Amino acid sequence: MPLPQIPLDDPRVLALAKARQQLAHEGALCPTWEELTMAAPSTRPFPASPYSGL
């Protein structure tokens, strides 16, 4: 049974992406959500999540 498709503009998607990034920050010292989305595109260590445009 396939999973239901949730639109990317659903607020739950952004909340889940931020929570996942915070977990990555705490566990592996990855950049926080704010560090990824607030940095200038040319200075980002890697492309931000596709959810950063929401």
N, C-alpha and C positions, 0 to 999 in steps of 0.2 A: 504494500500500500504506500503510494508516494506521499511525501509530506506536503501540507498545504503551502501554497505560495503566498508569502507575506510581502506586500508592496514595500519598497525601500523607503518610502516617505512615512511609513508607520513609526510613531514615536518609540515603540518598543525596540525597533531595529537600532536606532541611535543609542538608546539606553544600554542595550546589550553590547554594542561595539565599545562604548566608553568603559563599561565594566570589565570587558575582556582585556582592554588595553591597560586598565589599572592593575589587573591581576598580573599581566605580563611585566608591568613596571615593578611591582613588588617582588615578584619571583625571579625575574631574570634581568632586572635593571634596564629594561627597554624604556624608551621615552614615554612620557605620559601622553594622554590624548591631547592636552593643551599644547605640549611641546611639539607634537606632530602637526596639529592644525594651525598653530599660530606662527610657525616658522615660515620664512619666505620659501617659495618652492625651490629656489636654487640652493638653499642651505639645508634642506631636509636630508637626513642620512639615507632615506629610502622613501619611495612614494607613500603618501598617507593613504589611509583606508578610503575606499570609494564612498564611504558614508560621511566623510568630512565635508562634503558639499551640501549636506542637508541643513 
